[in-house]
């Protein structure tokens, strides 16, 4: 499939796919005219890359991880790195309830302030749209 088709199937921009190629995360085959061609398996690979980015993994870690996903083989060093990344993700998850609660308090206060037509020092609430 061509780059536009892969972008459409994955919801990822063409620019992002080119970035993945530049960082060795995705390897299309080039046709005689130089056009990128992707195998059907590229859809799953792009989705995995997106999930790993969403988890906060940097591209250098993802590059190291992808061969392991394909072969099932993991070096001790990669296993250590993945364990550290997992622990970092766990820390982020652990902090999210607190962050959500703080956002909820801000939203509640801002909504109340807006609805009551009052202002508190330091609060600037956008006008309702």
DSSP file (Angstrom, degrees, kcal/mol; ACC not computed):
  #  RESIDUE AA STRUCTURE BP1 BP2  ACC     N-H-->O    O-->H-N    N-H-->O    O-->H-N    TCO  KAPPA ALPHA  PHI   PSI    X-CA   Y-CA   Z-CA
    1    1 A X              0   0    0      0, 0.0    37,-3.4     0, 0.0     2,-0.1   0.000 360.0 360.0 360.0 155.8    0.0    0.0    0.0
    2    2 A X     >  -     0   0    0     35,-0.2     4,-2.2     1,-0.1     3,-0.3  -0.366 360.0-100.4 -86.2 168.9    1.1    3.6   -0.5
    3    3 A X  H  > S+     0   0    0     33,-0.5     4,-2.4     1,-0.2     5,-0.2   0.856 121.2  53.1 -60.9 -38.5    1.9    6.1    2.2
    4    4 A X  H  > S+     0   0    0      2,-0.2     4,-2.2     1,-0.2    -1,-0.2   0.876 108.8  50.1 -64.9 -37.1   -1.5    7.8    1.9
    5    5 A X  H  > S+     0   0    0     -3,-0.3     4,-2.5     2,-0.2    -2,-0.2   0.913 110.9  48.7 -66.6 -42.7   -3.3    4.5    2.3
    6    6 A X  H  X S+     0   0    0     -4,-2.2     4,-1.7     1,-0.2     6,-0.3   0.909 110.7  51.3 -63.6 -41.2   -1.3    3.6    5.4
    7    7 A X  H  X>S+     0   0    0     -4,-2.4     4,-2.0    -5,-0.2     5,-0.9   0.927 111.4  47.5 -60.3 -45.1   -2.0    7.0    6.9
    8    8 A X  H  <5S+     0   0    0     -4,-2.2    -2,-0.2     1,-0.2    -1,-0.2   0.894 112.5  48.6 -64.9 -40.5   -5.8    6.6    6.3
    9    9 A X  H  <5S+     0   0    0     -4,-2.5    -1,-0.2     1,-0.2    -2,-0.2   0.771 121.8  33.6 -72.3 -25.6   -5.8    3.1    7.8
   10   10 A X  H  <5S-     0   0    0     -4,-1.7    -2,-0.2     2,-0.2    -1,-0.2   0.603  99.5-124.6-106.2 -14.2   -3.9    4.1   10.9
   11   11 A X  T  <5 +     0   0    0     -4,-2.0     2,-0.4     1,-0.3    -3,-0.2   0.687  69.4 129.8  75.2  17.4   -5.1    7.7   11.5
   12   12 A X      < -     0   0    0     -5,-0.9    -1,-0.3    -6,-0.3    -2,-0.2  -0.839  62.0-110.0-105.4 141.4   -1.5    8.8   11.4
   13   13 A X     >  -     0   0    0     -2,-0.4     4,-2.0     1,-0.1     5,-0.2  -0.280  19.5-120.3 -69.1 155.3   -0.4   11.7    9.3
   14   14 A X  H  > S+     0   0    0      1,-0.2     4,-2.3     2,-0.2     5,-0.2   0.886 116.6  57.0 -59.1 -39.4    1.8   11.2    6.2
   15   15 A X  H  > S+     0   0    0      1,-0.2     4,-2.1     2,-0.2    -1,-0.2   0.913 105.3  49.7 -59.9 -43.2    4.3   13.4    7.9
   16   16 A X  H  > S+     0   0    0      2,-0.2     4,-2.6     1,-0.2    -1,-0.2   0.894 108.7  53.0 -63.4 -39.8    4.4   11.2   11.0
   17   17 A X  H  X S+     0   0    0     -4,-2.0     4,-2.1     1,-0.2    -1,-0.2   0.896 108.8  49.3 -63.6 -39.3    5.0    8.1    8.8
   18   18 A X  H  X S+     0   0    0     -4,-2.3     4,-2.6     2,-0.2    -1,-0.2   0.893 109.6  52.4 -64.9 -38.6    7.9    9.9    7.1
   19   19 A X  H  X S+     0   0    0     -4,-2.1     4,-2.0     2,-0.2    -2,-0.2   0.926 107.8  51.6 -60.8 -45.6    9.3   10.7   10.6
   20   20 A X  H  <>S+     0   0    0     -4,-2.6     5,-3.2     1,-0.2     6,-1.0   0.904 110.9  48.1 -58.9 -41.7    9.0    7.0   11.6
   21   21 A X  H ><5S+     0   0    0     -4,-2.1     3,-1.7     4,-0.2    -1,-0.2   0.928 109.2  52.7 -64.3 -44.5   10.9    6.1    8.4
   22   22 A X  H 3<5S+     0   0    0     -4,-2.6    -1,-0.2     1,-0.3    -2,-0.2   0.837 111.7  46.5 -59.4 -34.3   13.6    8.7    9.2
   23   23 A X  T 3<5S-     0   0    0     -4,-2.0    -1,-0.3    -5,-0.1    -2,-0.2   0.208 117.6-111.8 -96.4  14.4   14.0    7.2   12.7
   24   24 A X  T < 5S+     0   0    0     -3,-1.7    -3,-0.2     2,-0.2    -2,-0.1   0.743  86.1 118.5  65.6  25.5   14.1    3.6   11.4
   25   25 A X  S   <S+     0   0    0     -5,-3.2     2,-0.4     1,-0.3    -4,-0.2   0.706  78.7  29.6 -88.5 -23.3   10.8    2.7   13.0
   26   26 A X        -     0   0    0     -6,-1.0     2,-0.5    -9,-0.1    -1,-0.3  -1.000  66.5-163.9-140.5 134.6    9.2    1.9    9.7
   27   27 A X        -     0   0    0     -2,-0.4     2,-0.1    -3,-0.1    -6,-0.0  -0.820  10.1-172.4-127.9  93.7   10.9    0.6    6.6
   28   28 A X        -     0   0    0     -2,-0.5     2,-0.4    10,-0.1    10,-0.2  -0.381  26.4-117.6 -76.4 162.0    8.9    0.8    3.3
   29   29 A X  E     -A   37   0A   0      8,-2.7     8,-2.2    -2,-0.1     2,-0.5  -0.822  27.8-131.4 -94.2 140.0   10.1   -0.7    0.1
   30   30 A X  E     -A   36   0A   0     -2,-0.4     6,-0.2     6,-0.2     5,-0.1  -0.806  16.0-142.1 -96.2 131.5   10.8    1.8   -2.7
   31   31 A X    >   -     0   0    0      4,-2.7     3,-2.1    -2,-0.5    -1,-0.0  -0.211  38.7 -86.9 -78.0 177.2    9.3    1.1   -6.1
   32   32 A X  T 3  S+     0   0    0      1,-0.3    -1,-0.1     2,-0.1    -2,-0.0   0.813 131.5  49.2 -57.4 -31.7   11.1    1.9   -9.3
   33   33 A X  T 3  S-     0   0    0      2,-0.1    -1,-0.3     1,-0.0    -3,-0.0   0.445 122.7-105.7 -88.3   0.9    9.8    5.5   -9.3
   34   34 A X  S <  S+     0   0    0     -3,-2.1    -2,-0.1     1,-0.3     2,-0.1   0.423  70.6 146.8  92.0  -1.5   10.9    5.9   -5.7
   35   35 A X        -     0   0    0      1,-0.1    -4,-2.7    -5,-0.1    -1,-0.3  -0.428  51.9-113.7 -70.0 142.6    7.4    5.7   -4.2
   36   36 A X  E     -A   30   0A   0     -6,-0.2   -33,-0.5    -2,-0.1     2,-0.4  -0.547  31.1-169.0 -75.0 138.8    7.1    4.1   -0.8
   37   37 A X  E     -A   29   0A   0     -8,-2.2    -8,-2.7    -2,-0.2     2,-0.4  -1.000   3.5-160.9-130.5 132.1    5.2    0.8   -0.6
   38   38 A X        -     0   0    0    -37,-3.4   -10,-0.1    -2,-0.4     2,-0.1  -0.884  15.8-125.1-115.9 143.1    4.2   -0.7    2.7
   39   39 A X    >   -     0   0    0     -2,-0.4     3,-1.8     1,-0.1     4,-0.3  -0.373  34.4-105.7 -74.4 162.0    3.2   -4.3    3.5
   40   40 A X  T >  S+     0   0    0      1,-0.3     3,-1.5     2,-0.2     4,-0.5   0.829 118.9  66.6 -57.5 -32.5   -0.2   -5.0    5.2
   41   41 A X  T 3> S+     0   0    0      1,-0.3     4,-1.8     2,-0.2    -1,-0.3   0.678  80.7  79.0 -65.1 -16.9    1.7   -5.6    8.4
   42   42 A X  H <> S+     0   0    0     -3,-1.8     4,-2.8     1,-0.2    -1,-0.3   0.809  83.2  64.0 -62.5 -28.7    2.7   -2.0    8.5
   43   43 A X  H <> S+     0   0    0     -3,-1.5     4,-2.1    -4,-0.3    -1,-0.2   0.953 106.3  42.1 -60.4 -49.8   -0.7   -1.1    9.9
   44   44 A X  H  > S+     0   0    0     -4,-0.5     4,-2.2    -3,-0.3    -1,-0.2   0.875 113.8  52.9 -64.2 -38.0   -0.1   -3.1   13.1
   45   45 A X  H  X S+     0   0    0     -4,-1.8     4,-2.6     2,-0.2    -2,-0.2   0.919 109.2  48.4 -65.2 -43.4    3.4   -1.8   13.4
   46   46 A X  H  X S+     0   0    0     -4,-2.8     4,-2.5     1,-0.2    -2,-0.2   0.909 111.0  50.9 -63.8 -41.5    2.3    1.8   13.1
   47   47 A X  H  X S+     0   0    0     -4,-2.1     4,-2.1    -5,-0.2    -1,-0.2   0.900 110.9  48.7 -63.5 -39.3   -0.4    1.2   15.7
   48   48 A X  H  X S+     0   0    0     -4,-2.2     4,-2.6     2,-0.2    -2,-0.2   0.928 110.0  51.4 -64.1 -44.8    2.2   -0.3   18.1
   49   49 A X  H  X S+     0   0    0     -4,-2.6     4,-2.6     1,-0.2    -2,-0.2   0.919 109.7  50.7 -57.4 -44.4    4.5    2.6   17.5
   50   50 A X  H  X S+     0   0    0     -4,-2.5     4,-2.7     1,-0.2    -1,-0.2   0.909 110.1  49.3 -60.9 -43.1    1.6    5.0   18.4
   51   51 A X  H  X S+     0   0    0     -4,-2.1     4,-1.6     2,-0.2    -1,-0.2   0.908 111.7  48.7 -63.7 -41.2    0.9    3.1   21.6
   52   52 A X  H  <>S+     0   0    0     -4,-2.6     5,-2.3     2,-0.2     4,-0.2   0.892 112.3  47.8 -68.3 -38.9    4.5    3.1   22.6
   53   53 A X  H ><5S+     0   0    0     -4,-2.6     3,-1.9    -5,-0.2    -2,-0.2   0.922 109.4  53.9 -64.3 -42.6    4.8    6.8   21.9
   54   54 A X  H 3<5S+     0   0    0     -4,-2.7    -2,-0.2     1,-0.3    -1,-0.2   0.824 104.1  55.9 -61.7 -30.4    1.5    7.4   23.9
   55   55 A X  T 3<5S-     0   0    0     -4,-1.6    -1,-0.3    -5,-0.2    -2,-0.2   0.535 124.2-107.5 -78.3  -5.9    3.1    5.5   26.8
   56   56 A X  T < 5 +     0   0    0     -3,-1.9     2,-0.2     1,-0.3    -3,-0.2   0.548  66.1 151.4  94.9   7.9    6.0    8.0   26.7
   57   57 A X      < -     0   0    0     -5,-2.3    -1,-0.3     1,-0.1     2,-0.1  -0.535  43.8-124.5 -73.5 137.5    8.7    5.8   25.2
   58   58 A X    >>  -     0   0    0     -2,-0.2     4,-2.0     1,-0.1     3,-0.8  -0.417  23.0-109.6 -77.2 159.2   11.3    7.7   23.2
   59   59 A X  H 3> S+     0   0    0      1,-0.3     4,-2.7     2,-0.2     5,-0.2   0.838 116.7  60.5 -59.7 -34.3   12.0    6.7   19.6
   60   60 A X  H 3> S+     0   0    0      1,-0.2     4,-1.2     2,-0.2    -1,-0.3   0.868 108.3  44.3 -63.6 -34.2   15.4    5.3   20.5
   61   61 A X  H <> S+     0   0    0     -3,-0.8     4,-1.9     2,-0.2    -1,-0.2   0.890 112.1  52.2 -74.0 -39.8   13.8    2.8   22.8
   62   62 A X  H  X S+     0   0    0     -4,-2.0     4,-2.4     1,-0.2    -2,-0.2   0.901 105.8  55.0 -62.7 -40.6   11.1    1.9   20.3
   63   63 A X  H  X S+     0   0    0     -4,-2.7     4,-0.7     1,-0.2    -1,-0.2   0.903 111.2  45.2 -58.5 -41.4   13.7    1.2   17.7
   64   64 A X  H  X S+     0   0    0     -4,-1.2     4,-0.5    -5,-0.2    -1,-0.2   0.835 114.4  49.6 -70.6 -32.4   15.4   -1.2   20.1
   65   65 A X  H >X S+     0   0    0     -4,-1.9     4,-1.7     1,-0.2     3,-0.6   0.853  94.2  71.1 -77.1 -37.0   12.1   -2.8   21.0
   66   66 A X  H 3X S+     0   0    0     -4,-2.4     4,-1.8     1,-0.3     5,-0.2   0.856  94.9  51.6 -57.5 -42.6   10.6   -3.5   17.6
   67   67 A X  H 3X S+     0   0    0     -4,-0.7     4,-2.6     1,-0.2     5,-0.3   0.890 108.5  53.8 -60.5 -35.3   12.9   -6.3   16.5
   68   68 A X  H <X S+     0   0    0     -3,-0.6     4,-2.8    -4,-0.5    -1,-0.2   0.879 105.6  53.1 -63.8 -38.3   12.1   -8.0   19.8
   69   69 A X  H  < S+     0   0    0     -4,-1.7    -1,-0.2     1,-0.2    -2,-0.2   0.889 113.7  43.5 -63.5 -39.0    8.4   -7.8   19.0
   70   70 A X  H  < S+     0   0    0     -4,-1.8    -2,-0.2     1,-0.1    -1,-0.2   0.884 127.8  26.4 -75.4 -39.7    9.0   -9.4   15.6
   71   71 A X  H  < S-     0   0    0     -4,-2.6    -3,-0.2     2,-0.2    -2,-0.2   0.713  92.3-131.3 -98.5 -22.7   11.4  -12.2   16.8
   72   72 A X     <  +     0   0    0     -4,-2.8     2,-0.4    -5,-0.3    -4,-0.1   0.446  66.2 126.9  82.9  -0.3   10.3  -12.7   20.4
   73   73 A X        -     0   0    0     -6,-0.3     2,-0.4    -5,-0.1    -1,-0.3  -0.767  37.7-172.8 -96.2 136.4   14.0  -12.5   21.4
   74   74 A X        -     0   0    0     -2,-0.4     2,-0.2    -3,-0.1    -9,-0.0  -0.991  16.0-140.0-130.2 131.6   15.0  -10.0   24.2
   75   75 A X     >  -     0   0    0     -2,-0.4     4,-2.6     1,-0.1     5,-0.2  -0.536  28.6-114.8 -81.4 156.2   18.5   -9.2   25.3
   76   76 A X  H  > S+     0   0    0      1,-0.2     4,-2.3     2,-0.2     5,-0.2   0.888 117.6  52.8 -57.6 -38.5   19.1   -8.7   29.0
   77   77 A X  H  > S+     0   0    0      2,-0.2     4,-2.2     1,-0.2    -1,-0.2   0.918 110.4  46.4 -65.1 -42.5   20.0   -5.1   28.4
   78   78 A X  H  > S+     0   0    0      2,-0.2     4,-3.0     1,-0.2     5,-0.2   0.904 110.3  53.6 -66.7 -39.8   16.7   -4.5   26.5
   79   79 A X  H  X S+     0   0    0     -4,-2.6     4,-2.3     1,-0.2    -1,-0.2   0.908 109.1  49.0 -60.6 -41.6   14.8   -6.3   29.2
   80   80 A X  H  X S+     0   0    0     -4,-2.3     4,-2.2     2,-0.2    -1,-0.2   0.922 112.5  48.1 -62.2 -43.8   16.3   -4.0   31.8
   81   81 A X  H  X S+     0   0    0     -4,-2.2     4,-2.3     1,-0.2    -2,-0.2   0.914 111.9  48.5 -64.4 -43.3   15.4   -0.9   29.7
   82   82 A X  H  X S+     0   0    0     -4,-3.0     4,-2.7     1,-0.2    -1,-0.2   0.889 109.8  52.5 -65.2 -38.4   11.9   -2.1   29.1
   83   83 A X  H  X S+     0   0    0     -4,-2.3     4,-2.3    -5,-0.2    -1,-0.2   0.908 109.5  49.4 -63.0 -40.7   11.4   -2.8   32.8
   84   84 A X  H  X S+     0   0    0     -4,-2.2     4,-2.1     2,-0.2    -2,-0.2   0.900 111.4  49.0 -64.7 -40.6   12.6    0.8   33.6
   85   85 A X  H  X S+     0   0    0     -4,-2.3     4,-2.5     2,-0.2    -2,-0.2   0.904 110.2  51.4 -65.0 -40.9   10.2    2.2   31.1
   86   86 A X  H  X S+     0   0    0     -4,-2.7     4,-2.6     1,-0.2    -2,-0.2   0.919 109.8  49.6 -61.0 -43.2    7.4    0.1   32.6
   87   87 A X  H  X S+     0   0    0     -4,-2.3     4,-2.0     1,-0.2    -1,-0.2   0.883 110.2  50.8 -63.3 -38.1    8.2    1.4   36.0
   88   88 A X  H  X S+     0   0    0     -4,-2.1     4,-2.0     2,-0.2    -1,-0.2   0.903 110.4  49.0 -65.7 -41.1    8.2    5.0   34.7
   89   89 A X  H  X S+     0   0    0     -4,-2.5     4,-2.7     1,-0.2    -2,-0.2   0.907 109.0  53.5 -64.0 -41.3    4.8    4.4   33.1
   90   90 A X  H  X S+     0   0    0     -4,-2.6     4,-2.6     1,-0.2    -2,-0.2   0.894 107.2  51.5 -59.8 -39.9    3.5    3.0   36.4
   91   91 A X  H  X S+     0   0    0     -4,-2.0     4,-1.5     2,-0.2    -1,-0.2   0.912 110.3  48.6 -62.9 -42.1    4.7    6.2   38.1
   92   92 A X  H  X S+     0   0    0     -4,-2.0     4,-1.0     2,-0.2    -2,-0.2   0.920 111.7  49.2 -63.6 -43.0    2.9    8.3   35.6
   93   93 A X  H >X S+     0   0    0     -4,-2.7     3,-0.7     1,-0.2     4,-0.7   0.914 108.3  54.5 -61.9 -42.5   -0.3    6.2   36.1
   94   94 A X  H 3< S+     0   0    0     -4,-2.6     4,-0.4     1,-0.2     3,-0.2   0.829 110.3  46.3 -61.0 -32.6    0.0    6.5   39.8
   95   95 A X  H 3X S+     0   0    0     -4,-1.5     4,-2.0    -3,-0.2    -1,-0.2   0.630  92.3  81.8 -85.0 -14.2    0.1   10.3   39.6
   96   96 A X  H <X S+     0   0    0     -4,-1.0     4,-3.1    -3,-0.7     5,-0.2   0.883  84.7  56.0 -64.7 -40.2   -2.8   10.7   37.2
   97   97 A X  H  X S+     0   0    0     -4,-0.7     4,-2.4    -3,-0.2    -1,-0.2   0.919 110.1  47.2 -58.0 -40.5   -5.6   10.4   39.8
   98   98 A X  H  > S+     0   0    0     -4,-0.4     4,-2.3     2,-0.2    -1,-0.2   0.923 113.1  48.2 -64.4 -44.5   -4.1   13.4   41.7
   99   99 A X  H  X S+     0   0    0     -4,-2.0     4,-2.3     1,-0.2    -2,-0.2   0.918 111.9  49.9 -61.8 -43.4   -3.7   15.4   38.5
  100  100 A X  H  X S+     0   0    0     -4,-3.1     4,-2.6     1,-0.2    -2,-0.2   0.909 109.5  51.2 -62.3 -42.3   -7.3   14.6   37.5
  101  101 A X  H  X S+     0   0    0     -4,-2.4     4,-2.2    -5,-0.2    -1,-0.2   0.902 109.8  49.5 -63.3 -41.6   -8.5   15.7   40.9
  102  102 A X  H  X S+     0   0    0     -4,-2.3     4,-2.2     2,-0.2    -1,-0.2   0.911 111.9  48.4 -64.1 -41.8   -6.7   19.0   40.7
  103  103 A X  H  X S+     0   0    0     -4,-2.3     4,-2.8     1,-0.2    -2,-0.2   0.912 109.4  53.2 -63.1 -41.6   -8.1   19.6   37.2
  104  104 A X  H  X S+     0   0    0     -4,-2.6     4,-2.7     1,-0.2    -2,-0.2   0.909 109.0  48.8 -60.7 -42.9  -11.6   18.7   38.5
  105  105 A X  H  X S+     0   0    0     -4,-2.2     4,-2.7     2,-0.2     5,-0.2   0.909 111.8  49.6 -63.7 -41.5  -11.3   21.3   41.3
  106  106 A X  H  X S+     0   0    0     -4,-2.2     4,-2.8     2,-0.2     5,-0.2   0.926 112.6  47.1 -62.0 -44.7  -10.0   23.9   38.8
  107  107 A X  H  X S+     0   0    0     -4,-2.8     4,-2.8     2,-0.2     5,-0.2   0.932 113.2  48.5 -63.1 -45.8  -12.9   23.2   36.5
  108  108 A X  H  X S+     0   0    0     -4,-2.7     4,-2.5    -5,-0.2     5,-0.2   0.933 114.9  44.7 -61.0 -46.8  -15.5   23.3   39.3
  109  109 A X  H  X S+     0   0    0     -4,-2.7     4,-2.7     2,-0.2    -2,-0.2   0.926 115.0  47.6 -64.4 -45.0  -14.1   26.6   40.7
  110  110 A X  H  X S+     0   0    0     -4,-2.8     4,-2.5    -5,-0.2    -2,-0.2   0.894 113.4  48.4 -64.5 -39.8  -13.9   28.2   37.3
  111  111 A X  H  X S+     0   0    0     -4,-2.8     4,-3.0    -5,-0.2     5,-0.2   0.924 113.1  47.1 -66.5 -44.2  -17.4   27.1   36.3
  112  112 A X  H  X S+     0   0    0     -4,-2.5     4,-2.5    -5,-0.2     6,-0.3   0.928 113.0  49.3 -62.8 -44.8  -18.8   28.3   39.6
  113  113 A X  H  X>S+     0   0    0     -4,-2.7     5,-1.5    -5,-0.2     4,-0.8   0.922 114.4  45.2 -60.7 -45.1  -17.0   31.7   39.3
  114  114 A X  H ><5S+     0   0    0     -4,-2.5     3,-0.6    -5,-0.2    -2,-0.2   0.939 114.6  47.3 -64.1 -47.5  -18.2   32.1   35.7
  115  115 A X  H 3<5S+     0   0    0     -4,-3.0    -2,-0.2     1,-0.2    -1,-0.2   0.838 114.1  46.7 -66.8 -33.0  -21.8   31.1   36.5
  116  116 A X  H 3<5S-     0   0    0     -4,-2.5    -1,-0.2    -5,-0.2    -2,-0.2   0.598 106.1-128.2 -83.2 -10.7  -22.0   33.4   39.6
  117  117 A X  T <<5 +     0   0    0     -4,-0.8     2,-0.3    -3,-0.6    -3,-0.2   0.718  66.1 129.0  71.1  19.7  -20.5   36.2   37.6
  118  118 A X      < -     0   0    0     -5,-1.5     2,-0.4    -6,-0.3    -1,-0.3  -0.692  46.8-147.5-105.2 160.6  -17.9   36.7   40.3
  119  119 A X        -     0   0    0     -2,-0.3     2,-0.4    -3,-0.1     5,-0.1  -0.972   2.7-154.2-126.1 142.3  -14.1   37.0   40.0
  120  120 A X    >   -     0   0    0     -2,-0.4     3,-2.4     3,-0.1    -7,-0.0  -0.877  40.8 -88.5-109.1 147.6  -11.5   35.9   42.4
  121  121 A X  T 3  S+     0   0    0     -2,-0.4     3,-0.1     1,-0.3    -1,-0.0  -0.309 115.5  15.7 -55.3 131.0   -8.1   37.5   42.5
  122  122 A X  T 3  S+     0   0    0      1,-0.2     2,-0.6    -3,-0.0    -1,-0.3   0.329  99.2 116.4  88.3  -8.6   -5.8   35.7   40.0
  123  123 A X    <   +     0   0    0     -3,-2.4     2,-0.5     2,-0.0    -1,-0.2  -0.831  36.3 177.6 -98.6 126.2   -8.7   33.9   38.2
  124  124 A X        -     0   0    0     -2,-0.6     2,-0.5    -3,-0.1   -14,-0.0  -0.952   9.6-172.1-124.5 109.9   -9.2   34.7   34.6
  125  125 A X        -     0   0    0     -2,-0.5     3,-0.1   -15,-0.1    -2,-0.0  -0.866  24.4-118.4-105.4 133.9  -12.0   32.7   33.2
  126  126 A X        -     0   0    0     -2,-0.5     2,-0.1     1,-0.1     3,-0.1  -0.344  35.4-102.7 -66.4 149.7  -12.8   32.7   29.5
  127  127 A X        -     0   0    0      1,-0.1    -1,-0.1     2,-0.0   -13,-0.0  -0.426  46.3 -94.0 -68.0 146.4  -16.2   33.9   28.4
  128  128 A X              0   0    0      1,-0.1    -1,-0.1    -2,-0.1    -3,-0.0  -0.334 360.0 360.0 -61.3 143.1  -18.6   31.2   27.4
  129  129 A X              0   0    0     -3,-0.1    -1,-0.1    -2,-0.0    -2,-0.0   0.457 360.0 360.0 -97.2 360.0  -18.7   30.5   23.7
